Amino acid sequence: MERDIKVGGEIAKDYQDPPPALLIDSEELGKWSLYRAVIAEFIATLLFLYITVSTVIGYKSQSAADACGGVGILGIAWAFGGMIFILVYCTAGISGGHINPAVTFGLFLARKVSLVRAMLYIIAQCLGAICGCGLAKAFQTAYYNRFGGGANGLSEGYSIGTGLAAEIIGTFVLVYTVFSATDPKRKARDSHVPVLAPLPIGFAVFMVHLATIPVTGTGINPARSFGAAVIFGKAWDNHWIFWVGPFVGALIAMLYHQFILRAGALKALGSFQSSN
């Protein structure tokens, strides 16, 4: 519920929506804050891929020797969700803590970031993912090549349609959570809990991994899938699923949150009618 506050005899909201970002903001290119944010996205994605891919490789190597060994799927899901929680908490104040081209794409569509910033973020995320996977391979080369390099792929027994649907729905859950956790209305209510936004985002990643690891290995992050495929070099079959699925899921999440939950369509219609 949104609360109204009287200010100078007038009714005002207890929160304020930020102005929409410019589609192309040329002035942004001259600001150090942009490049600092891009560096933060690169390092965060590098750390994310290094830790998570190393966890996947470690689990597969341990379970190969002992069927009951390793952290299991639950541990892998915790690694992905936990790292997102940590990295979003660390970088949210600098870059927004996207660490995922699908998240950046969804926020761009909602005009939360400019086209320039979105493109630089996605490039930095993909390069960071490649470097992170490269580090994982450098530290455990034999196991890396032997156990698939942590690359995503459609599991045996699942159709392309099922894999695509899993990526769309999984990314929808993640991006919807991002929109909800960073909503100005919610931030105004929960400003006394500074870790609240990263926590549900990390849990969303955790829960989606539990559901979709058996299907696609869980992409929901094009940079994660791309970086692993580039370094492993043998995981390009149906790779398009891990780009199309997340971007479609992000689009649907943006439309649902902005135009249905936040009534963006009704506001736009009301504005149009009042101007006429």
Order of alpha helices (4+ residues) and beta strands (2+ residues): beta-beta-alpha-alpha-alpha-alpha-alpha-alpha-alpha-alpha-alpha-alpha-alpha
